[in-house]
């Protein structure tokens, strides 16, 4: 539900969107989302106050903002990846969508304290979206809650056919307007999706996530891609009961489903279609090594860490662990996808309980 009293958004950003619509006609939703989230001056993630978006005083929590435990657990998996690769002299951890760099700091702190051998090989690099990726990475390309904020196309079923939803301006306000597809790439992708045939169905199509995967495949020479985000398999994503899609907006710890208000002042997200993402990766030379929910992934890491690790957890860290594992918090909402290049026989502890 949309908040009862809302701002239309940042005035300079609203003016930029109106100007573009006036000049070029109704705007595709990915272009709208790109401007709302990533405009160089007024976007939600790029504006001067963007650092306040995450955590207790912001609009939402992430795995990283819950506390340092998440970084410690992931560090164990990164060290396991390094070992599976034969302990190369240099292991690059490339984090995409790093925000304030807190995860990198947590990983480095754990490695320097617990695994100095791994720490000596560890090279941590962080990039925000969209950013150019380096070539010939040996190690792991990691993202946490990045893909849900990549621009998506919106489509709707009307009178027996699928149409794209554009953003238009009507009587001084933004509104959705259905029309034929804006590009052949969207038409081709829709033809591959297991979409229901019910009129009124609205959902998202993730072309930008596919392009992101292509760039990652070009960047990784050998090693792993670890993607953590909330999402579904394609079967669940386009299930008949999900007729309103997965698009959600976050503002001041509240969620609603109207992206056409609070423009530049709220987060806009869509759940990840992990089936499509894994398929694009496989086509680019990054086959899937494993897929599971976060609770199973963390359980595998905890088993590897041993009972002593759990016994040494401070009360604060125990609360963090509950948040990461609990099915009604982050445990089943978040999914973990691991892909690889040249690591077919790797056995990662985080994937031990993957189905």
SULWO-V163479 format. One record per residue. N is the residue number from 1. RES is the residue in one letter. SS is DSSP state (a for helix, b for strand, c for the rest). PHI is phi in degrees with one decimal (* if undefined). OMEGA is omega in whole degrees, -180 to 180 (NA if undefined). Layout:
# SULWO-V163479
<<N,RES,SS,PHI,OMEGA> <N,RES,SS,PHI,OMEGA>>
This chain:
# SULWO-V163479
<<1,X,c,*,178> <2,X,c,-73.5,177> <3,X,c,-53.7,-174> <4,X,c,-68.8,178> <5,X,c,-120.3,-174> <6,X,c,-133.7,170> <7,X,c,-89.3,174> <8,X,c,-67.5,179> <9,X,b,137.9,179> <10,X,c,-69.9,-176> <11,X,a,-53.7,179> <12,X,a,-63.6,179> <13,X,a,-70.9,176> <14,X,a,-58.8,180> <15,X,a,-64.4,180> <16,X,a,-65.5,180> <17,X,a,-67.5,179> <18,X,a,-60.6,-180> <19,X,a,-62.5,-179> <20,X,a,-67.9,178> <21,X,a,-65.2,180> <22,X,a,-62.3,-177> <23,X,a,-83.5,-170> <24,X,a,-117.2,-178> <25,X,c,93.7,-178> <26,X,c,-49.4,-172> <27,X,b,-97.9,173> <28,X,b,-63.4,-179> <29,X,a,-66.5,176> <30,X,a,-61.3,176> <31,X,a,-67.4,177> <32,X,a,-60.0,-179> <33,X,a,-64.8,177> <34,X,a,-60.4,180> <35,X,a,-68.2,-177> <36,X,a,-63.9,-176> <37,X,a,-98.5,-168> <38,X,a,-126.1,175> <39,X,c,-54.6,-173> <40,X,c,-54.7,-178> <41,X,c,-109.1,-169> <42,X,c,-122.9,-179> <43,X,c,-68.9,-177> <44,X,c,-56.6,-178> <45,X,c,-88.9,-171> <46,X,c,-112.7,179> <47,X,c,-66.1,-177> <48,X,c,-55.7,-179> <49,X,c,-95.0,-175> <50,X,a,-63.3,-178> <51,X,a,-66.7,-179> <52,X,a,-92.0,-173> <53,X,c,-72.3,-168> <54,X,b,-108.7,174> <55,X,c,103.5,-173> <56,X,c,-57.3,-178> <57,X,c,-90.8,-177> <58,X,c,-106.3,-175> <59,X,c,-98.4,-176> <60,X,b,-161.2,175> <61,X,c,-105.7,170> <62,X,c,-123.6,175> <63,X,a,-55.0,-177> <64,X,a,-68.9,-177> <65,X,a,-71.0,177> <66,X,a,-62.7,179> <67,X,c,154.8,-173> <68,X,c,-71.7,-176> <69,X,a,-59.9,-180> <70,X,a,-58.6,178> <71,X,a,-64.0,178> <72,X,a,-64.7,180> <73,X,a,-64.6,178> <74,X,a,-63.7,179> <75,X,a,-59.2,177> <76,X,a,-60.6,179> <77,X,a,-71.4,177> <78,X,a,-62.0,176> <79,X,a,-63.7,176> <80,X,a,-65.2,175> <81,X,a,-62.3,179> <82,X,a,-59.1,178> <83,X,a,-66.3,179> <84,X,a,-63.1,179> <85,X,c,-84.6,180> <86,X,c,88.5,179> <87,X,c,53.4,178> <88,X,c,-61.8,-178> <89,X,c,-63.8,178> <90,X,c,-132.7,178> <91,X,b,-123.9,-180> <92,X,b,-90.1,170> <93,X,b,-103.9,-179> <94,X,b,-101.3,179> <95,X,b,-95.9,180> <96,X,b,-104.2,-175> <97,X,c,75.8,-169> <98,X,c,-79.9,-179> <99,X,c,54.3,-175> <100,X,c,-86.3,179> <101,X,c,76.8,-176> <102,X,a,-67.1,-179> <103,X,a,-62.5,179> <104,X,a,-57.7,179> <105,X,a,-65.2,179> <106,X,a,-65.6,179> <107,X,a,-64.3,-179> <108,X,a,-62.9,-180> <109,X,a,-63.1,180> <110,X,a,-65.5,-176> <111,X,a,-63.6,-179> <112,X,a,-67.1,-178> <113,X,a,-86.3,-171> <114,X,a,-102.9,-176> <115,X,c,-137.3,-179> <116,X,a,-59.8,178> <117,X,a,-65.6,176> <118,X,a,-67.9,-180> <119,X,a,-59.4,-180> <120,X,a,-66.0,180> <121,X,a,-91.1,-170> <122,X,b,-76.7,174> <123,X,b,-122.4,-176> <124,X,b,-95.9,176> <125,X,b,-129.6,-177> <126,X,b,-133.2,179> <127,X,b,-134.7,173> <128,X,c,-95.4,177> <129,X,c,-72.0,0> <130,X,c,-83.9,171> <131,X,c,56.5,175> <132,X,c,-82.9,-179> <133,X,c,-91.7,177> <134,X,c,-70.9,177> <135,X,c,-90.9,169> <136,X,c,58.2,177> <137,X,b,-74.2,171> <138,X,b,-115.2,-176> <139,X,b,148.3,-177> <140,X,b,-140.9,171> <141,X,b,-99.5,-170> <142,X,b,-122.4,171> <143,X,b,-142.0,178> <144,X,b,-128.4,179> <145,X,c,55.3,173> <146,X,c,-102.5,-171> <147,X,a,-65.8,179> <148,X,a,-65.3,-179> <149,X,a,-103.5,175> <150,X,c,-77.7,-179> <151,X,c,-57.8,180> <152,X,c,-128.4,168> <153,X,b,-84.8,173> <154,X,b,-108.7,177> <155,X,b,-130.7,179> <156,X,b,-141.6,179> <157,X,b,-94.4,-177> <158,X,b,-140.4,178> <159,X,c,50.5,174> <160,X,c,81.8,178> <161,X,b,-137.8,179> <162,X,b,-90.9,178> <163,X,b,-127.2,176> <164,X,b,-88.8,176> <165,X,b,-96.6,178> <166,X,b,-104.5,175> <167,X,b,-100.2,179> <168,X,b,-119.8,176> <169,X,b,-114.8,-180> <170,X,b,-133.5,178> <171,X,c,53.0,176> <172,X,c,81.1,180> <173,X,b,-126.9,178> <174,X,b,-81.7,-180> <175,X,b,-150.5,177> <176,X,b,-83.0,179> <177,X,b,-133.9,179> <178,X,b,-76.0,180> <179,X,b,-160.9,177> <180,X,c,-58.2,-176> <181,X,c,-55.3,-180> <182,X,c,-83.2,-177> <183,X,c,-155.9,179> <184,X,a,-66.5,-179> <185,X,a,-60.9,178> <186,X,a,-68.0,179> <187,X,a,-59.7,-179> <188,X,a,-66.6,-180> <189,X,a,-66.4,179> <190,X,a,-60.3,-179> <191,X,a,-64.6,-179> <192,X,a,-94.1,-174> <193,X,c,-87.2,179> <194,X,c,-81.7,-174> <195,X,c,-83.3,176> <196,X,c,-73.7,-176> <197,X,c,-102.7,-175> <198,X,c,-85.4,174> <199,X,c,-62.0,-179> <200,X,c,89.9,179> <201,X,c,-69.4,177> <202,X,b,-124.1,179> <203,X,b,-155.8,-177> <204,X,b,-113.9,175> <205,X,b,-126.8,-166> <206,X,c,-104.3,179> <207,X,a,-65.8,-177> <208,X,a,-66.8,176> <209,X,a,-62.6,176> <210,X,a,-64.9,178> <211,X,a,-65.3,176> <212,X,a,-58.6,-180> <213,X,a,-63.4,177> <214,X,a,-62.2,179> <215,X,a,-67.1,177> <216,X,a,-63.4,179> <217,X,a,-61.8,178> <218,X,a,-67.2,-175> <219,X,a,-80.5,-172> <220,X,b,-84.2,176> <221,X,b,-85.3,-180> <222,X,b,-156.1,178> <223,X,b,132.9,-167> <224,X,b,-134.6,168> <225,X,b,-120.6,-180> <226,X,b,-117.4,-177> <227,X,b,-120.2,178> <228,X,b,-120.7,-179> <229,X,b,-168.3,174> <230,X,b,-91.0,-176> <231,X,b,176.7,-176> <232,X,b,-141.9,164> <233,X,c,-70.7,-178> <234,X,a,-59.4,-179> <235,X,a,-60.1,179> <236,X,a,-76.5,-175> <237,X,a,-60.1,-175> <238,X,c,-107.3,177> <239,X,c,-64.3,-177> <240,X,c,-55.1,-178> <241,X,c,-75.6,-179> <242,X,c,-96.0,-170> <243,X,c,-73.4,178> <244,X,c,-98.9,-179> <245,X,c,79.2,-176> <246,X,c,-119.9,-176> <247,X,c,-61.1,178> <248,X,b,-138.5,177> <249,X,b,-122.3,-178> <250,X,b,-126.8,179> <251,X,b,-150.4,178> <252,X,c,52.4,176> <253,X,c,66.0,175> <254,X,b,-119.9,179> <255,X,b,-115.9,174> <256,X,b,-156.1,-172> <257,X,c,-123.1,179> <258,X,c,-114.0,-179> <259,X,c,-78.8,-174> <260,X,c,-94.4,172> <261,X,c,-126.1,177> <262,X,c,51.4,-173> <263,X,b,-67.2,-174> <264,X,c,86.4,-178> <265,X,c,-113.1,-180> <266,X,c,-134.8,175> <267,X,b,-78.9,176> <268,X,b,-125.5,-176> <269,X,b,-135.3,171> <270,X,c,-141.0,178> <271,X,c,-58.2,-178> <272,X,b,-84.8,171> <273,X,b,-87.5,-174> <274,X,a,-70.5,177> <275,X,a,-64.0,179> <276,X,a,-64.9,-179> <277,X,a,-64.4,179> <278,X,a,-64.9,178> <279,X,a,-63.7,178> <280,X,a,-65.7,178> <281,X,a,-61.9,180> <282,X,a,-61.5,179> <283,X,a,-65.7,-179> <284,X,c,-98.4,179> <285,X,c,91.7,177> <286,X,c,-123.5,-179> <287,X,c,-67.1,-180> <288,X,b,-74.5,174> <289,X,b,-97.4,179> <290,X,b,-174.5,-180> <291,X,b,-149.1,179> <292,X,b,-161.6,175> <293,X,b,-81.9,-174> <294,X,a,-65.7,-179> <295,X,a,-61.7,179> <296,X,a,-68.3,179> <297,X,a,-62.6,180> <298,X,a,-65.4,179> <299,X,a,-60.6,177> <300,X,a,-63.7,178> <301,X,a,-66.5,-180> <302,X,a,-66.7,178> <303,X,a,-62.8,178> <304,X,a,-64.8,-179> <305,X,a,-66.1,177> <306,X,c,93.3,-176> <307,X,a,-63.6,-178> <308,X,a,-63.9,179> <309,X,a,-62.6,179> <310,X,a,-65.3,-178> <311,X,a,-65.7,-177> <312,X,c,-88.7,-178> <313,X,c,-66.6,174> <314,X,c,-71.4,180> <315,X,a,-52.4,180> <316,X,a,-63.1,179> <317,X,a,-68.1,178> <318,X,a,-63.6,176> <319,X,a,-65.6,177> <320,X,a,-60.5,-179> <321,X,a,-62.6,178> <322,X,a,-59.9,179> <323,X,a,-62.8,-179> <324,X,a,-69.4,-174> <325,X,a,-97.7,-169> <326,X,c,-63.0,-177> <327,X,c,-62.1,-180> <328,X,c,-91.7,177> <329,X,c,-108.9,-178> <330,X,c,-115.5,-170> <331,X,c,-61.4,-180> <332,X,c,-104.0,178> <333,X,c,-66.1,-178> <334,X,b,-90.5,178> <335,X,b,-116.4,-179> <336,X,b,-125.5,177> <337,X,b,-115.7,176> <338,X,b,-117.4,175> <339,X,b,-119.3,-174> <340,X,b,-150.9,167> <341,X,b,-133.6,177> <342,X,c,75.4,-177> <343,X,c,-129.2,-174> <344,X,c,-58.9,-175> <345,X,c,-97.0,-178> <346,X,c,-64.1,176> <347,X,c,-120.1,-177> <348,X,c,-96.3,-177> <349,X,a,-63.1,180> <350,X,a,-66.4,-179> <351,X,a,-102.7,-176> <352,X,c,-59.6,-176> <353,X,c,-103.5,176> <354,X,c,-66.3,-180> <355,X,c,-76.3,NA>>
